[in-house]
Amino acid sequence: MEQQELSFNCRARYHKIGNITPATRQIWIVLHGYGQLAQYFIQKFKILEEHQICIIAPEGLSRFYLEDVTSRMQSGNNRVGATWMTKENRIMDIENYVEYLNILYHREVGSTNTIPVTILGFSQGCATASRWVTDGKIKFQRLILWAGVFPPDMNFEKSHTLKGKETFLVYGKSDPFINDSRFAEMKSISSTLGIEPALVEFEGKHDIDSKTLLKFT
């Protein structure tokens, strides 16, 4: 058996709060975590709109039911989530979402934009954001990894794209997914990249904290 590949045009959706106007102070592109949908994830950032910040939330290209068939039949819960990638055919998924995000960026932000751009990844979205910005085809001023860390397989040869950028690691003190092992991993990868992300912590778990969010306005 031989695997084959093909290319075709694909449609994707994203959500947006606010518009980019001469009064816009910042543009944020926020990438959700595993099992989330952009339309709900973006609501966590609505507080930024009153600070003249435009928020754009892309959505992972793969969606799935959050419960299996048996559980859904018993509970009636048909909730759907999205993911950026899994371990299956992961390289192709990464290439696809990077291309999708580049197209979205140039459609919404453009190549002549002078408004500061923040890229924020939450949880699984941290790996997505990291791979995307190191692809080197977009302009941004700040990278925020929220409740997640750099992926160990990111392209270190393109790490120069992070030089001179503001980089932050934000996490809740009670986040069960951020522990000593993850901090050690982050420190090791950051050292290889030649950067030192600023650490920002808050009282909370694996979620977006509004008060902490406002520190970046």
Secondary structure by P-SEA (a helix, b strand, c coil): cbbbbbbbbbbbbbbbcccccccccbbbbbbbccccccccccccccccccccbbbbbbbbcbbbbcccaaaaaacccbbbbbbcccccaaaaaaaaaaaaaaaaaaaccccccccbbbbbbccaaaaaaaaaaaccccccccccccccccccccccccccccccbbbbbbbbcccccccaaaaaaaaaaaaaacbbbbbbbcccccccccccccccc
